[in-house]
Amino acid sequence: MIKKLLLGLAATTAFTATPALAADLPSPAAATYYKAPPMAPVFSWTGCYVGADVGGGFVRDSDHELTGAGGPSPFSPAPTNIANSDGVMAGGFLGCNYQFSNGIVIGAEGDANWANIRGGTAAFPGSALPGLANDLYETRSDFQASARGRLGYAFNRVLVYATGGAAWAHITEHDVSSATGAFTDTSSTLPGWTVGGGLEYAFLNNLIGRVEYRYSDFGTFSYAPAVFAPFVENHRITESQVLVGLSYKFGFGPMGY
């Protein structure tokens, strides 16, 4: 009887002490959750822009002399010579781009540039006729413009693109007779085509730098200068140009900031 009483007392003591002991134990630490930082938005090239550029132009003028109606040519065959002109260009451009979700960018752009491109050569090289060997012609360009399409691929803030379209150049041929010192200036705005490519980088959301190369072909400029009668001059004009520019972009597009 005493033994049963002691066992009951021990069980009661153990049962009542358990909550007190549990209260003294440290509670488990609550789980900690960290919110992942938001992903940086991908820069979008969608939008319109306006900018300015500066660079150099390198014109190749291949001249082929033909006989005009004023008389027979003293040359057989007619002379062919090349003048290489170069100089600086500066101007502005504007355009719009649209970027697809796969990174392809399409756009259209127009530009206009003031130019100071000059260079000349002998008009009749190697001529045995008195005075003609020292005759000169100089090719000049003071204005150029283009309207082009663009196709590129964007690597976030870097855009690599190709471009091509119509081009125009104002060309002046300056012909000088060494025999008399007389000269004539014959000018025309020549239509042509241009192709090239470039790279752009978005330094800021709205500020974009670029470097671009283009090759242009303005066809043949034919005329009959009075100081070189009876010759008809046929000048084939091509050009390479390198420009660097900076533009301001309006709008960010669906993937922008």
C-alpha positions in Angstrom: 0.0 0.0 0.0 2.8 2.4 0.9 4.6 1.4 -2.3 1.6 2.2 -4.5 1.2 5.6 -2.7 4.9 6.5 -3.4 4.6 5.6 -7.1 1.5 7.7 -7.5 3.1 10.7 -5.8 6.2 10.4 -8.1 4.0 10.2 -11.3 2.1 13.3 -10.2 5.2 15.3 -9.5 6.7 14.4 -12.9 3.5 15.3 -14.7 3.2 18.7 -13.1 6.9 19.6 -13.5 7.0 18.9 -17.3 5.4 22.2 -18.4 7.6 24.2 -16.1 10.7 22.6 -17.6 9.4 23.1 -21.1 8.8 26.8 -20.3 12.5 27.2 -19.3 13.7 25.8 -22.7 14.6 28.3 -25.5 11.9 28.5 -28.2 13.0 27.5 -31.7 14.2 30.4 -33.9 11.7 31.7 -36.4 12.6 31.1 -40.1 14.3 34.1 -41.8 13.2 35.0 -45.4 15.2 37.3 -47.7 13.6 39.1 -50.6 15.6 38.7 -53.8 16.7 42.1 -55.3 14.7 43.1 -58.4 16.3 42.3 -61.7 17.8 45.2 -63.5 15.6 46.1 -66.5 17.0 45.5 -69.9 17.7 48.7 -71.8 15.4 49.2 -74.8 16.4 50.9 -78.0 12.8 51.6 -78.9 12.3 55.4 -79.4 13.3 58.4 -81.4 16.5 60.4 -81.2 18.4 63.4 -82.4 22.1 63.9 -82.4 25.2 65.5 -83.8 28.3 64.0 -85.4 31.8 64.9 -86.7 34.4 63.0 -88.7 36.2 62.8 -92.0 35.3 62.1 -95.7 37.6 60.6 -98.3 36.5 61.2 -101.9 37.9 59.3 -104.9 37.3 61.1 -108.3 38.1 59.1 -111.3 38.1 61.3 -114.4 37.8 60.0 -118.0 38.2 62.7 -120.7 36.2 62.4 -123.9 36.2 64.5 -127.0 33.3 67.0 -127.3 31.7 68.5 -130.3 34.3 71.2 -130.6 36.9 69.1 -132.4 38.9 65.9 -132.4 40.8 64.8 -129.3 44.6 65.2 -129.5 44.9 62.2 -127.2 44.7 58.6 -128.2 43.4 57.1 -125.9 41.7 59.9 -123.9 43.4 60.5 -120.6 42.1 58.9 -117.3 43.2 60.2 -114.0 42.3 60.1 -110.3 42.0 62.9 -107.7 41.9 61.9 -104.0 40.2 64.5 -101.8 39.7 64.5 -98.1 38.5 66.8 -95.3 36.3 67.2 -92.3 32.5 66.8 -92.0 30.1 67.9 -89.2 26.4 67.9 -88.9 23.3 66.2 -87.4 21.0 63.3 -87.6 17.6 62.1 -86.4 15.8 58.8 -86.5 13.6 56.2 -84.8 14.2 52.6 -83.7 12.0 49.7 -82.7 13.4 46.8 -80.7 11.8 43.3 -80.8 11.9 41.0 -77.8 14.6 38.8 -79.5 17.0 41.7 -79.6 16.6 42.7 -83.2 16.4 46.4 -83.8 15.0 48.1 -87.0 14.9 51.8 -87.7 15.1 54.7 -90.1 17.5 57.6 -90.0 18.3 60.8 -91.9 21.4 63.0 -91.7 22.9 66.2 -93.2 26.5 67.3 -93.0 28.5 70.3 -93.9 31.8 69.3 -95.5 35.1 70.8 -96.4 36.5 68.1 -98.7 39.1 69.1 -101.3 41.8 67.5 -103.4 43.1 67.8 -107.0 45.4 66.4 -109.6 46.7 67.0 -113.1 43.9 67.2 -115.7 46.0 65.8 -118.6 48.9 63.9 -117.0 51.8 63.1 -119.3 50.5 65.3 -122.1 53.1 66.3 -124.7 51.1 69.3 -125.8 52.3 72.7 -124.6 50.8 73.8 -121.3 48.3 70.9 -120.9 50.5 68.8 -118.6 50.2 71.5 -115.9 46.4 71.9 -116.2 44.6 71.0 -112.9 41.3 70.0 -111.6 40.1 70.0 -108.0 37.2 68.1 -106.6 35.3 69.7 -103.7 32.3 68.7 -101.6 30.6 71.1 -99.2 27.4 69.3 -98.3 26.1 65.8 -98.0 22.9 64.1 -96.8 21.3 60.7 -96.7 18.1 58.8 -95.8 18.7 55.2 -94.7 17.2 52.2 -93.1 18.9 50.4 -90.2 19.0 46.8 -89.0 20.9 45.7 -85.9 21.1 43.5 -82.8 21.2 44.8 -79.2 23.3 43.4 -76.4 21.5 45.3 -73.7 23.2 48.8 -73.9 25.3 47.9 -77.0 23.8 48.1 -80.5 25.6 46.7 -83.6 23.9 47.7 -86.8 24.1 47.9 -90.6 22.7 50.8 -92.6 21.9 51.7 -96.2 19.9 53.9 -98.4 19.9 57.0 -100.6 22.6 59.7 -100.5 23.3 63.1 -102.0 26.5 65.1 -102.3 27.0 68.7 -103.6 30.1 68.4 -105.8 32.1 71.3 -107.4 34.8 70.6 -110.0 37.3 73.4 -110.1 39.2 73.3 -113.5 42.3 75.5 -114.1 44.1 76.2 -117.3 47.8 76.6 -116.8 48.1 78.4 -120.2 45.8 81.3 -119.4 45.2 81.0 -115.7 41.4 80.9 -116.4 39.3 78.6 -114.3 35.7 77.4 -114.2 33.7 76.0 -111.3 31.0 73.5 -112.2 28.6 72.3 -109.4 25.9 69.8 -109.1 24.0 67.9 -106.3 24.6 64.3 -107.2 22.2 61.5 -106.1 23.7 58.1 -105.1 23.5 55.3 -102.6 25.3 54.5 -99.4 25.9 51.4 -97.2 27.8 50.9 -94.0 27.6 50.0 -90.3 28.4 51.1 -86.8 28.2 50.6 -83.1 26.3 52.5 -80.5 26.5 52.5 -76.7 24.0 53.9 -74.2 26.0 55.7 -71.6 22.9 56.8 -69.8 19.2 56.1 -70.4 19.0 59.0 -72.8 22.6 59.6 -73.9 24.0 57.4 -76.7 27.4 57.5 -78.4 28.2 56.0 -81.8 30.9 55.4 -84.3 29.9 54.7 -88.0 31.6 53.9 -91.3 29.8 54.4 -94.7 30.8 53.9 -98.3 28.9 56.1 -100.9 28.7 56.0 -104.7 27.5 59.2 -106.3 27.7 58.0 -109.9 29.3 60.0 -112.8 29.3 63.8 -113.1 29.7 64.8 -116.7 30.2 68.3 -118.0 32.2 70.3 -120.6 34.4 73.0 -118.9 35.1 76.0 -121.2 38.8 76.1 -120.1 39.3 72.6 -121.4 37.4 72.7 -124.7 36.8 70.5 -126.6 36.8 68.0 -123.9 33.9 66.4 -122.0 34.8 65.4 -118.4 33.3 62.4 -116.8 34.0 62.2 -113.1 33.1 59.1 -111.2 32.6 60.1 -107.5 32.9 57.6 -104.6 33.5 58.3 -100.9 34.4 56.7 -97.6 33.5 58.4 -94.4 34.0 57.8 -90.7 31.8 59.7 -88.2 31.5 59.7 -84.4 28.4 61.1 -82.8 26.3 61.7 -79.7 22.5 61.5 -79.6 19.7 62.1 -77.1 17.0 59.4 -77.1 13.3 60.1 -76.3 11.3 57.4 -74.6 12.4 54.0 -73.3 10.0 51.5 -74.9 8.3 48.5 -73.3 11.4 47.0 -71.8 12.9 50.3 -70.6 13.3 51.9 -67.2 
